[in-house]
Amino acid sequence: MSISEEIGKHYDERSPIGDELRDGQIHMWYWFDRDDDATLPEAVHRMSRKVTDTLGLRPGEKLLDAGCGPGETAVYLAGEFGVEVTGITLSAYEIAQGGKRAEAAGVAGRTRFEYGDFTALSYADNSFDAVLALESLQNAPDLATVLGEFFRVLRPGGRLTFSDFSLESDRDPARVAKFVETLKLGALPTLPEWLDLTRAAGFAVEEYTQCGPRAFGMKTKYLETAMRSRDEITAKFGEAAVGEFSRNHLGFFAPRKDQIGYVIVSARKPG
Ligand SMILES: C[S@@+](CC[C@H](N)C(=O)[O-])C[C@H]1O[C@@H](n2cnc3c(N)ncnc32)[C@H](O)[C@@H]1O
């Protein structure tokens, strides 16, 4: 099985429960502190807004959502900003979900969900105004190749935003190794390494942040809120599937809270 097939299978298997729990978004949450009473879907939507606001989208622009998951982010952006979104993923489940969500939200005319591998994009040079990679670069086998592809398909002056995990402390490498294996990460760069990779691909970095304490650092908050949906999720997917999903948390939450950061990087292809 190729790496792309393996990643596609990983999301075909994992996305359905994640989709249900987090309202169509397979990414991290953002809670300000333990007293913040946002629900899990609200906290996940908050992260979507925080990341995508940095793109500065305008009506009619063409956006590539590279690694689009089950489509909620693309649907939100098409509705909120009037952009035309092409969502690509390696997962057949996610492509189907994206289409259904867009229909239900009335934005099917402005969204397209298709199979696509961001290590070798099928689009012409300069064909997008903006590229979003919301927690998808983490699965890239070679970050320089993928960032090079994003650079190629963006028009001069076009914007890239990505968000992903960063390594904040390697004092306990065995814990980090479990995290990397569970999530099928291709790499876990530090924030300075993320910035270097972005610049090496030709981009000018314009904004970045590291909000790990409000994302990975809120693991207890995630577990509490996710547990509230356990009965509902079990009724829908069955005890065995929920058991398997829960076991993955052991690897996901193996690192200490301060070991894993969360970076948001926004950059521009020089015009
Ligand atoms: C953690 S999920 C994030 C999904 C979505 N961005 C979200 O926030 O809900 C990672 C996504 O990246 C996609 N992905 C991983 N490797 C990819 C590749 N080589 N080409 C295209 N998509 C890829 C997966 O299929 C999945 O949709």
The ligand as an SDF file (V2000), in Angstrom:
LIG
                    3D

 27 29  0  0  0  0  0  0  0  0999 V2000
   -6.3490   15.9940   10.4750 C   0  0  0  0  0  0  0  0  0  0  0  0
   -7.2900   15.9570    9.0030 S   0  0  0  0  0  0  0  0  0  0  0  0
   -7.7670   17.6520    8.8520 C   0  0  0  0  0  0  0  0  0  0  0  0
   -8.9520   17.8050    7.9730 C   0  0  0  0  0  0  0  0  0  0  0  0
   -9.5080   19.2190    7.7790 C   0  0  0  0  0  0  0  0  0  0  0  0
   -8.5310   20.1660    7.3240 N   0  0  0  0  0  0  0  0  0  0  0  0
  -10.1640   19.6930    9.0310 C   0  0  0  0  0  0  0  0  0  0  0  0
   -9.6300   20.5890    9.6540 O   0  0  0  0  0  0  0  0  0  0  0  0
  -11.2180   19.1560    9.3750 O   0  0  0  0  0  0  0  0  0  0  0  0
   -6.0400   15.7680    7.7460 C   0  0  0  0  0  0  0  0  0  0  0  0
   -6.5720   15.8210    6.3260 C   0  0  0  0  0  0  0  0  0  0  0  0
   -5.4620   15.8730    5.4260 O   0  0  0  0  0  0  0  0  0  0  0  0
   -5.7100   15.0330    4.3400 C   0  0  0  0  0  0  0  0  0  0  0  0
   -4.4290   14.6300    3.7390 N   0  0  0  0  0  0  0  0  0  0  0  0
   -3.3870   14.0180    4.3310 C   0  0  0  0  0  0  0  0  0  0  0  0
   -2.4070   13.7850    3.4360 N   0  0  0  0  0  0  0  0  0  0  0  0
   -2.8530   14.2850    2.2380 C   0  0  0  0  0  0  0  0  0  0  0  0
   -2.3090   14.3470    0.9190 C   0  0  0  0  0  0  0  0  0  0  0  0
   -1.1230   13.8210    0.6260 N   0  0  0  0  0  0  0  0  0  0  0  0
   -3.0440   14.9460   -0.0340 N   0  0  0  0  0  0  0  0  0  0  0  0
   -4.2740   15.4610    0.2350 C   0  0  0  0  0  0  0  0  0  0  0  0
   -4.8430   15.4110    1.4670 N   0  0  0  0  0  0  0  0  0  0  0  0
   -4.1360   14.8330    2.4490 C   0  0  0  0  0  0  0  0  0  0  0  0
   -6.4810   13.8680    4.9360 C   0  0  0  0  0  0  0  0  0  0  0  0
   -7.1460   13.1520    3.9130 O   0  0  0  0  0  0  0  0  0  0  0  0
   -7.4090   14.6270    5.8910 C   0  0  0  0  0  0  0  0  0  0  0  0
   -8.5260   15.1020    5.1790 O   0  0  0  0  0  0  0  0  0  0  0  0
  1  2  1  0
  2  3  1  0
  2 10  1  0
  3  4  1  0
  4  5  1  0
  5  6  1  0
  5  7  1  0
  7  8  2  0
  7  9  1  0
 10 11  1  0
 11 12  1  0
 11 26  1  0
 12 13  1  0
 13 14  1  0
 13 24  1  0
 14 15  1  0
 14 23  1  0
 15 16  2  0
 16 17  1  0
 17 18  1  0
 17 23  2  0
 18 19  1  0
 18 20  2  0
 20 21  1  0
 21 22  2  0
 22 23  1  0
 24 25  1  0
 24 26  1  0
 26 27  1  0
M  CHG  2   2   1   9  -1
M  END
$$$$
